[in-house]
Amino acid sequence: MIGPDVTATPERGRPGVILKLMGAILMMLGTLDSLLTLRGGIPAHEFLILIAIGAAIFGVGAVRARYGAADRDTAVADESDARRVQERP
């Protein structure tokens, strides 16, 4: 039974998780590629760009995770407060 104070809204995933995962994968691939090319005796300057892009994407995901969760929590609180005001006779 759902009471008047409980809302049945579906939970969304945490923001920024997919971006952080993609950034971590790009950094790992860049590191592995650079290590393999260094082992072969070839300079690995191209793969440093891949590591930097992965770090930038990871940073964007971390920022979205930090600030996106706070915005979502206040939005849910505002919606539930508005519903309570509308329900009052």
PyMOL CGO cylinders between C-alpha atoms (Angstrom):
from pymol import cmd
from pymol.cgo import CYLINDER

trace = [
    CYLINDER, 0.00, 0.00, 0.00, 1.34, 3.37, -0.95, 0.3, 1, 1, 1, 1, 1, 1,
    CYLINDER, 1.34, 3.37, -0.95, 0.60, 6.15, 1.48, 0.3, 1, 1, 1, 1, 1, 1,
    CYLINDER, 0.60, 6.15, 1.48, 0.10, 9.83, 0.61, 0.3, 1, 1, 1, 1, 1, 1,
    CYLINDER, 0.10, 9.83, 0.61, 3.74, 10.69, 1.39, 0.3, 1, 1, 1, 1, 1, 1,
    CYLINDER, 3.74, 10.69, 1.39, 5.25, 7.90, -0.70, 0.3, 1, 1, 1, 1, 1, 1,
    CYLINDER, 5.25, 7.90, -0.70, 5.64, 8.42, -4.43, 0.3, 1, 1, 1, 1, 1, 1,
    CYLINDER, 5.64, 8.42, -4.43, 5.99, 5.58, -6.88, 0.3, 1, 1, 1, 1, 1, 1,
    CYLINDER, 5.99, 5.58, -6.88, 8.54, 7.15, -9.22, 0.3, 1, 1, 1, 1, 1, 1,
    CYLINDER, 8.54, 7.15, -9.22, 11.06, 4.89, -10.95, 0.3, 1, 1, 1, 1, 1, 1,
    CYLINDER, 11.06, 4.89, -10.95, 14.70, 5.30, -9.92, 0.3, 1, 1, 1, 1, 1, 1,
    CYLINDER, 14.70, 5.30, -9.92, 17.14, 6.53, -12.55, 0.3, 1, 1, 1, 1, 1, 1,
    CYLINDER, 17.14, 6.53, -12.55, 20.75, 5.50, -12.69, 0.3, 1, 1, 1, 1, 1, 1,
    CYLINDER, 20.75, 5.50, -12.69, 23.47, 7.66, -11.28, 0.3, 1, 1, 1, 1, 1, 1,
    CYLINDER, 23.47, 7.66, -11.28, 24.60, 10.33, -13.74, 0.3, 1, 1, 1, 1, 1, 1,
    CYLINDER, 24.60, 10.33, -13.74, 28.13, 10.19, -15.09, 0.3, 1, 1, 1, 1, 1, 1,
    CYLINDER, 28.13, 10.19, -15.09, 28.71, 6.45, -14.60, 0.3, 1, 1, 1, 1, 1, 1,
    CYLINDER, 28.71, 6.45, -14.60, 28.79, 5.61, -18.29, 0.3, 1, 1, 1, 1, 1, 1,
    CYLINDER, 28.79, 5.61, -18.29, 31.15, 8.50, -19.07, 0.3, 1, 1, 1, 1, 1, 1,
    CYLINDER, 31.15, 8.50, -19.07, 33.50, 7.48, -16.27, 0.3, 1, 1, 1, 1, 1, 1,
    CYLINDER, 33.50, 7.48, -16.27, 33.47, 3.88, -17.52, 0.3, 1, 1, 1, 1, 1, 1,
    CYLINDER, 33.47, 3.88, -17.52, 34.20, 4.95, -21.10, 0.3, 1, 1, 1, 1, 1, 1,
    CYLINDER, 34.20, 4.95, -21.10, 37.02, 7.22, -19.94, 0.3, 1, 1, 1, 1, 1, 1,
    CYLINDER, 37.02, 7.22, -19.94, 38.57, 4.46, -17.85, 0.3, 1, 1, 1, 1, 1, 1,
    CYLINDER, 38.57, 4.46, -17.85, 38.40, 2.03, -20.78, 0.3, 1, 1, 1, 1, 1, 1,
    CYLINDER, 38.40, 2.03, -20.78, 40.06, 4.55, -23.12, 0.3, 1, 1, 1, 1, 1, 1,
    CYLINDER, 40.06, 4.55, -23.12, 42.84, 5.18, -20.60, 0.3, 1, 1, 1, 1, 1, 1,
    CYLINDER, 42.84, 5.18, -20.60, 43.42, 1.44, -20.18, 0.3, 1, 1, 1, 1, 1, 1,
    CYLINDER, 43.42, 1.44, -20.18, 43.50, 0.87, -23.94, 0.3, 1, 1, 1, 1, 1, 1,
    CYLINDER, 43.50, 0.87, -23.94, 45.90, 3.77, -24.43, 0.3, 1, 1, 1, 1, 1, 1,
    CYLINDER, 45.90, 3.77, -24.43, 48.18, 2.45, -21.69, 0.3, 1, 1, 1, 1, 1, 1,
    CYLINDER, 48.18, 2.45, -21.69, 48.17, -1.09, -23.07, 0.3, 1, 1, 1, 1, 1, 1,
    CYLINDER, 48.17, -1.09, -23.07, 48.79, 0.11, -26.64, 0.3, 1, 1, 1, 1, 1, 1,
    CYLINDER, 48.79, 0.11, -26.64, 51.63, 2.36, -25.57, 0.3, 1, 1, 1, 1, 1, 1,
    CYLINDER, 51.63, 2.36, -25.57, 53.27, -0.41, -23.57, 0.3, 1, 1, 1, 1, 1, 1,
    CYLINDER, 53.27, -0.41, -23.57, 53.02, -2.85, -26.47, 0.3, 1, 1, 1, 1, 1, 1,
    CYLINDER, 53.02, -2.85, -26.47, 54.49, -0.38, -28.96, 0.3, 1, 1, 1, 1, 1, 1,
    CYLINDER, 54.49, -0.38, -28.96, 57.31, 0.52, -26.56, 0.3, 1, 1, 1, 1, 1, 1,
    CYLINDER, 57.31, 0.52, -26.56, 58.10, -3.16, -26.20, 0.3, 1, 1, 1, 1, 1, 1,
    CYLINDER, 58.10, -3.16, -26.20, 58.33, -3.37, -29.98, 0.3, 1, 1, 1, 1, 1, 1,
    CYLINDER, 58.33, -3.37, -29.98, 60.76, -0.44, -30.05, 0.3, 1, 1, 1, 1, 1, 1,
    CYLINDER, 60.76, -0.44, -30.05, 58.40, 2.05, -31.67, 0.3, 1, 1, 1, 1, 1, 1,
    CYLINDER, 58.40, 2.05, -31.67, 57.74, 5.46, -30.07, 0.3, 1, 1, 1, 1, 1, 1,
    CYLINDER, 57.74, 5.46, -30.07, 54.23, 5.62, -28.62, 0.3, 1, 1, 1, 1, 1, 1,
    CYLINDER, 54.23, 5.62, -28.62, 53.36, 9.31, -28.83, 0.3, 1, 1, 1, 1, 1, 1,
    CYLINDER, 53.36, 9.31, -28.83, 50.01, 8.71, -30.55, 0.3, 1, 1, 1, 1, 1, 1,
    CYLINDER, 50.01, 8.71, -30.55, 48.66, 6.70, -27.66, 0.3, 1, 1, 1, 1, 1, 1,
    CYLINDER, 48.66, 6.70, -27.66, 49.33, 9.47, -25.16, 0.3, 1, 1, 1, 1, 1, 1,
    CYLINDER, 49.33, 9.47, -25.16, 46.53, 11.39, -26.86, 0.3, 1, 1, 1, 1, 1, 1,
    CYLINDER, 46.53, 11.39, -26.86, 44.22, 8.42, -26.26, 0.3, 1, 1, 1, 1, 1, 1,
    CYLINDER, 44.22, 8.42, -26.26, 45.14, 8.43, -22.57, 0.3, 1, 1, 1, 1, 1, 1,
    CYLINDER, 45.14, 8.43, -22.57, 44.54, 12.20, -22.33, 0.3, 1, 1, 1, 1, 1, 1,
    CYLINDER, 44.54, 12.20, -22.33, 41.15, 11.96, -24.07, 0.3, 1, 1, 1, 1, 1, 1,
    CYLINDER, 41.15, 11.96, -24.07, 40.18, 9.11, -21.72, 0.3, 1, 1, 1, 1, 1, 1,
    CYLINDER, 40.18, 9.11, -21.72, 41.19, 11.19, -18.70, 0.3, 1, 1, 1, 1, 1, 1,
    CYLINDER, 41.19, 11.19, -18.70, 39.14, 14.15, -19.97, 0.3, 1, 1, 1, 1, 1, 1,
    CYLINDER, 39.14, 14.15, -19.97, 36.04, 11.99, -20.51, 0.3, 1, 1, 1, 1, 1, 1,
    CYLINDER, 36.04, 11.99, -20.51, 36.51, 10.44, -17.07, 0.3, 1, 1, 1, 1, 1, 1,
    CYLINDER, 36.51, 10.44, -17.07, 36.74, 13.94, -15.58, 0.3, 1, 1, 1, 1, 1, 1,
    CYLINDER, 36.74, 13.94, -15.58, 33.50, 15.02, -17.26, 0.3, 1, 1, 1, 1, 1, 1,
    CYLINDER, 33.50, 15.02, -17.26, 31.79, 11.92, -15.87, 0.3, 1, 1, 1, 1, 1, 1,
    CYLINDER, 31.79, 11.92, -15.87, 33.11, 12.64, -12.39, 0.3, 1, 1, 1, 1, 1, 1,
    CYLINDER, 33.11, 12.64, -12.39, 31.81, 16.21, -12.52, 0.3, 1, 1, 1, 1, 1, 1,
    CYLINDER, 31.81, 16.21, -12.52, 28.40, 15.03, -13.73, 0.3, 1, 1, 1, 1, 1, 1,
    CYLINDER, 28.40, 15.03, -13.73, 28.30, 12.43, -10.96, 0.3, 1, 1, 1, 1, 1, 1,
    CYLINDER, 28.30, 12.43, -10.96, 29.16, 15.04, -8.36, 0.3, 1, 1, 1, 1, 1, 1,
    CYLINDER, 29.16, 15.04, -8.36, 26.74, 17.76, -9.40, 0.3, 1, 1, 1, 1, 1, 1,
    CYLINDER, 26.74, 17.76, -9.40, 24.08, 15.72, -11.20, 0.3, 1, 1, 1, 1, 1, 1,
    CYLINDER, 24.08, 15.72, -11.20, 23.09, 13.73, -8.11, 0.3, 1, 1, 1, 1, 1, 1,
    CYLINDER, 23.09, 13.73, -8.11, 22.50, 16.87, -6.03, 0.3, 1, 1, 1, 1, 1, 1,
    CYLINDER, 22.50, 16.87, -6.03, 20.35, 18.46, -8.75, 0.3, 1, 1, 1, 1, 1, 1,
    CYLINDER, 20.35, 18.46, -8.75, 18.27, 15.30, -9.12, 0.3, 1, 1, 1, 1, 1, 1,
    CYLINDER, 18.27, 15.30, -9.12, 17.68, 14.98, -5.36, 0.3, 1, 1, 1, 1, 1, 1,
    CYLINDER, 17.68, 14.98, -5.36, 16.47, 18.57, -5.06, 0.3, 1, 1, 1, 1, 1, 1,
    CYLINDER, 16.47, 18.57, -5.06, 14.23, 18.14, -8.12, 0.3, 1, 1, 1, 1, 1, 1,
    CYLINDER, 14.23, 18.14, -8.12, 12.61, 15.05, -6.59, 0.3, 1, 1, 1, 1, 1, 1,
    CYLINDER, 12.61, 15.05, -6.59, 12.14, 16.85, -3.28, 0.3, 1, 1, 1, 1, 1, 1,
    CYLINDER, 12.14, 16.85, -3.28, 10.56, 19.84, -5.05, 0.3, 1, 1, 1, 1, 1, 1,
    CYLINDER, 10.56, 19.84, -5.05, 8.15, 17.58, -6.95, 0.3, 1, 1, 1, 1, 1, 1,
    CYLINDER, 8.15, 17.58, -6.95, 7.08, 15.71, -3.82, 0.3, 1, 1, 1, 1, 1, 1,
    CYLINDER, 7.08, 15.71, -3.82, 6.55, 19.01, -1.94, 0.3, 1, 1, 1, 1, 1, 1,
    CYLINDER, 6.55, 19.01, -1.94, 4.41, 20.30, -4.82, 0.3, 1, 1, 1, 1, 1, 1,
    CYLINDER, 4.41, 20.30, -4.82, 2.30, 17.11, -4.73, 0.3, 1, 1, 1, 1, 1, 1,
    CYLINDER, 2.30, 17.11, -4.73, 1.75, 17.44, -1.00, 0.3, 1, 1, 1, 1, 1, 1,
    CYLINDER, 1.75, 17.44, -1.00, 0.55, 21.03, -1.40, 0.3, 1, 1, 1, 1, 1, 1,
    CYLINDER, 0.55, 21.03, -1.40, -1.86, 20.00, -4.18, 0.3, 1, 1, 1, 1, 1, 1,
    CYLINDER, -1.86, 20.00, -4.18, -3.28, 17.12, -2.10, 0.3, 1, 1, 1, 1, 1, 1,
    CYLINDER, -3.28, 17.12, -2.10, -4.26, 19.36, 0.81, 0.3, 1, 1, 1, 1, 1, 1,
    CYLINDER, -4.26, 19.36, 0.81, -7.99, 20.25, 0.81, 0.3, 1, 1, 1, 1, 1, 1,
]
cmd.load_cgo(trace, "trace")
